[in-house]
Amino acid sequence: MNAVVGQSGGPTAVINQSLAGVVETLQQRSDFTGKILGARHAVAGVVRGDFADLTGIDAEKLDLIAGTPSSALGSSRDKPDAAYCERIFESFTKHDVGYFFYAGGNDSSDTCRIVAEMAGAKGYDLKAFHVPKTIDNDLKVNDHTPGFGSAAKFVAQAFMGDDLDNRALPGIKINVVMGRHAGFLTAASLAGVVAEDSGPHLVCVPEVTFDEEKFIDDVERVYKKLGRCLVAVSEGIHDADGNAIITKLQEDVEKDAHGNVQLSGTGALGDLLADLVKKKLGDRLGQKLRVRADTFGYLQRSFVGCVSEVDAAEARQAGREAVKAAFESGRGSGSIAIVRTSSSPYAVDYKTIDIAEVAALTRHMPEAFLGGERGVTEAFVDYVKPIIGELPAVGLL
Amino acid sequence: MNAVVGQSGGPTAVINQSLAGVVETLQQRSDFTGKILGARHAVAGVVRGDFADLTGIDAEKLDLIAGTPSSALGSSRDKPDAAYCERIFESFTKHDVGYFFYAGGNDSSDTCRIVAEMAGAKGYDLKAFHVPKTIDNDLKVNDHTPGFGSAAKFVAQAFMGDDLDNRALPGIKINVVMGRHAGFLTAASLAGVVAEDSGPHLVCVPEVTFDEEKFIDDVERVYKKLGRCLVAVSEGIHDADGNAIITKLQEDVEKDAHGNVQLSGTGALGDLLADLVKKKLGDRLGQKLRVRADTFGYLQRSFVGCVSEVDAAEARQAGREAVKAAFESGRGSGSIAIVRTSSSPYAVDYKTIDIAEVAALTRHMPEAFLGGERGVTEAFVDYVKPIIGELPAVGLL
């Protein structure tokens, strides 16, 4: 029987480490003698029969791919329905596929779950294993997810630099970070704080209802104290009714196949918030304020040259563990979860769980991470630092 | 006599290297026994008498500052008029300042020129030297300017990653890069191209009039060929009448003290261009296109952890050369210029020129760098690569 490996959803800086982990472990197993087929553009490649044959890929090439950001096989946002899954099985049958390894987030794990269930219902002998991946860090059960650490490192380094920039030319600066339902990545902006007056001074996450008045009050408080204010905002912040703040600006909101509103790839939310502060706080203080907004966009997940070593190693291992579980756990399907076994020194373990424990579910920031003057606690910073690893040293005059 | 050192205009990743170069060279000179005063927030700090005493700063601390992005002394966008300059002299007189070292771009060098001229007119014995700095790379005489190489490295690595992202989830992607009048930084997006089909596939710079129809035609051509298109656009692109394209969207355009329209700190241009492509090309092709835009914003100049080693070394040396020129050139004022003495192997030299040769003037991309299928030539890529240094290796499947 052959193995298919695929990469789904948004790319990350280390999803190719997971691919390499799957491929090299299959290559090493004496009880696997089939082909290793890389599905181009995920399930879309499966149904088209578009595979890259990775069976004999050499270690050097595999390591180069592993160190390259973004999904080397290509990705897809297709969400297979029953008819789509029929075509997946046709392809699996045609290509003698007995193993399916699928790296992705919660939407993608749900795809994996559907495929595994259909295989069970049809009596098709398939081992289907999900490899966790998401910069949003919002998979249940997992302490954190591969891809998050590197994106968090990017966000932390971006905020370190932007705080220095904002010190040099003071003003109010709003940076919009990816994160639809979970604020972990936005909160990672705090990991590079080096002094009491370092920004971000405020962190707005989707777990906390966004209130315009309170936001203006908070910015005012920091601005009056420091003469500047650096703000980290999740793209998914919403009002008390659950409406994304970005929809207040855009008339023609774009949605994907999963029904998600387009949040990334536009600077609209940042510009909306900057205008809000300019007008409301400017009026209140009776002055023309220097307010700027940046939206980090896709750079957060794919920037070349900003990878957390811990994240890279864990992503690789998660791929290896998926193969091990497929051959040794006795399960027909499962998902690999990273659990933290020790905080000091930092250590993790990998366990195999039911896909249903993560599929289509979203983990949010726990209460212990929320609150305090900046909106996110020191407990979160302690949590995130070992996942990011060492940040560059900076000095202040 | 004491020395004042200041940092003006937009911060860069290596402007503190220039500061360190000035300070350490003054410390080493036996013919300088005064204080080294760092002007906080540039000329604003001079007139306020707000100085950081750097006379005895130790080498370790200075190296830490040197390796830190953004202006450690703080910056300013004040453009001194005659009255302002009077106050600068009052401060210089009060603090026995005989040496003034000012790192900045073309606006800042003009400030330095005005101050130097007023000193001459008043018979005040002042050595005023400008240290080049700008990520825009638009200073005359210079082969390139300190700060550009690191920003170019950021842009190159961002595009490398975003091209990989765009391969994984194909669509039309527009990235807006800093650059008001000069397209060097936007063109640096080509430095990380690894394959014939790598993006950016189109590069739009301010040196070339932006024509909507031609732009849509170009995107269509690439999209039809590759099924995707990655575009690099300078924030300062303009129409045939010289109107910035961004002003077509914004009703209430913000201007700084120099009369410059606000281009950075907003995602407006990217969103405008994305909407244009969605509508015009979408209509033409009769399909709903996936079009996204990111605006790199301030990350380009201040991101921590993305510095060109060549750029850092040259910025340091430019600071050292300014001190050397102040004591040894016999000039009362001047600007340091970097000239390339050899392309292979890459080598540069530093010369002292009249400030008037760079002050308030803008260098544009020469004809040899413009044209070809992507809009920017291989000659530019050959020019920029040694300034950026080695980029991370990436692999494609």
Chai-1 contact restraints between the chains, C-beta under 6 A:
chainA,res_idxA,chainB,res_idxB,connection_type,confidence,min_distance_angstrom,max_distance_angstrom,comment,restraint_id
A,P11,B,D165,contact,1.0,0.0,6.0,A-B,restraint_1
A,P11,B,A168,contact,1.0,0.0,6.0,A-B,restraint_2
A,A52,B,L397,contact,1.0,0.0,6.0,A-B,restraint_3
A,L64,B,G395,contact,1.0,0.0,6.0,A-B,restraint_4
A,I65,B,G395,contact,1.0,0.0,6.0,A-B,restraint_5
A,T68,B,V394,contact,1.0,0.0,6.0,A-B,restraint_6
A,T68,B,G395,contact,1.0,0.0,6.0,A-B,restraint_7
A,P69,B,G161,contact,1.0,0.0,6.0,A-B,restraint_8
A,P69,B,L164,contact,1.0,0.0,6.0,A-B,restraint_9
A,S70,B,L164,contact,1.0,0.0,6.0,A-B,restraint_10
A,S70,B,D165,contact,1.0,0.0,6.0,A-B,restraint_11
A,S70,B,A168,contact,1.0,0.0,6.0,A-B,restraint_12
A,S71,B,A168,contact,1.0,0.0,6.0,A-B,restraint_13
A,A72,B,L397,contact,1.0,0.0,6.0,A-B,restraint_14
A,G74,B,A168,contact,1.0,0.0,6.0,A-B,restraint_15
A,S75,B,A168,contact,1.0,0.0,6.0,A-B,restraint_16
A,S75,B,L169,contact,1.0,0.0,6.0,A-B,restraint_17
A,Q157,B,V304,contact,1.0,0.0,6.0,A-B,restraint_18
A,Q157,B,G305,contact,1.0,0.0,6.0,A-B,restraint_19
A,A158,B,L299,contact,1.0,0.0,6.0,A-B,restraint_20
A,A158,B,F303,contact,1.0,0.0,6.0,A-B,restraint_21
A,M160,B,V304,contact,1.0,0.0,6.0,A-B,restraint_22
A,G161,B,P69,contact,1.0,0.0,6.0,A-B,restraint_23
A,G161,B,S302,contact,1.0,0.0,6.0,A-B,restraint_24
A,G161,B,F303,contact,1.0,0.0,6.0,A-B,restraint_25
A,G161,B,V304,contact,1.0,0.0,6.0,A-B,restraint_26
A,D162,B,Y298,contact,1.0,0.0,6.0,A-B,restraint_27
A,D162,B,S302,contact,1.0,0.0,6.0,A-B,restraint_28
A,L164,B,P69,contact,1.0,0.0,6.0,A-B,restraint_29
A,L164,B,S70,contact,1.0,0.0,6.0,A-B,restraint_30
A,L164,B,S302,contact,1.0,0.0,6.0,A-B,restraint_31
A,D165,B,P11,contact,1.0,0.0,6.0,A-B,restraint_32
A,D165,B,S70,contact,1.0,0.0,6.0,A-B,restraint_33
A,D165,B,Y298,contact,1.0,0.0,6.0,A-B,restraint_34
A,D165,B,S302,contact,1.0,0.0,6.0,A-B,restraint_35
A,A168,B,P11,contact,1.0,0.0,6.0,A-B,restraint_36
A,A168,B,S70,contact,1.0,0.0,6.0,A-B,restraint_37
A,A168,B,S71,contact,1.0,0.0,6.0,A-B,restraint_38
A,A168,B,G74,contact,1.0,0.0,6.0,A-B,restraint_39
A,A168,B,S75,contact,1.0,0.0,6.0,A-B,restraint_40
A,L169,B,S75,contact,1.0,0.0,6.0,A-B,restraint_41
A,G265,B,R292,contact,1.0,0.0,6.0,A-B,restraint_42
A,T266,B,D271,contact,1.0,0.0,6.0,A-B,restraint_43
A,G267,B,G267,contact,1.0,0.0,6.0,A-B,restraint_44
A,G267,B,G270,contact,1.0,0.0,6.0,A-B,restraint_45
A,G267,B,D271,contact,1.0,0.0,6.0,A-B,restraint_46
A,G267,B,T295,contact,1.0,0.0,6.0,A-B,restraint_47
A,G270,B,G267,contact,1.0,0.0,6.0,A-B,restraint_48
A,D271,B,T266,contact,1.0,0.0,6.0,A-B,restraint_49
A,D271,B,G267,contact,1.0,0.0,6.0,A-B,restraint_50
A,R292,B,G265,contact,1.0,0.0,6.0,A-B,restraint_51
A,D294,B,G297,contact,1.0,0.0,6.0,A-B,restraint_52
A,D294,B,Y298,contact,1.0,0.0,6.0,A-B,restraint_53
A,T295,B,G267,contact,1.0,0.0,6.0,A-B,restraint_54
A,G297,B,D294,contact,1.0,0.0,6.0,A-B,restraint_55
A,Y298,B,D162,contact,1.0,0.0,6.0,A-B,restraint_56
A,Y298,B,D165,contact,1.0,0.0,6.0,A-B,restraint_57
A,Y298,B,D294,contact,1.0,0.0,6.0,A-B,restraint_58
A,L299,B,A158,contact,1.0,0.0,6.0,A-B,restraint_59
A,S302,B,G161,contact,1.0,0.0,6.0,A-B,restraint_60
A,S302,B,D162,contact,1.0,0.0,6.0,A-B,restraint_61
A,S302,B,L164,contact,1.0,0.0,6.0,A-B,restraint_62
A,S302,B,D165,contact,1.0,0.0,6.0,A-B,restraint_63
A,F303,B,A158,contact,1.0,0.0,6.0,A-B,restraint_64
A,F303,B,G161,contact,1.0,0.0,6.0,A-B,restraint_65
A,V304,B,Q157,contact,1.0,0.0,6.0,A-B,restraint_66
A,V304,B,M160,contact,1.0,0.0,6.0,A-B,restraint_67
A,V304,B,G161,contact,1.0,0.0,6.0,A-B,restraint_68
A,V304,B,P392,contact,1.0,0.0,6.0,A-B,restraint_69
A,G305,B,Q157,contact,1.0,0.0,6.0,A-B,restraint_70
A,G305,B,P392,contact,1.0,0.0,6.0,A-B,restraint_71
A,P392,B,V304,contact,1.0,0.0,6.0,A-B,restraint_72
A,P392,B,G305,contact,1.0,0.0,6.0,A-B,restraint_73
A,V394,B,T68,contact,1.0,0.0,6.0,A-B,restraint_74
A,G395,B,L64,contact,1.0,0.0,6.0,A-B,restraint_75
A,G395,B,I65,contact,1.0,0.0,6.0,A-B,restraint_76
A,G395,B,T68,contact,1.0,0.0,6.0,A-B,restraint_77
A,L397,B,A52,contact,1.0,0.0,6.0,A-B,restraint_78
A,L397,B,A72,contact,1.0,0.0,6.0,A-B,restraint_79
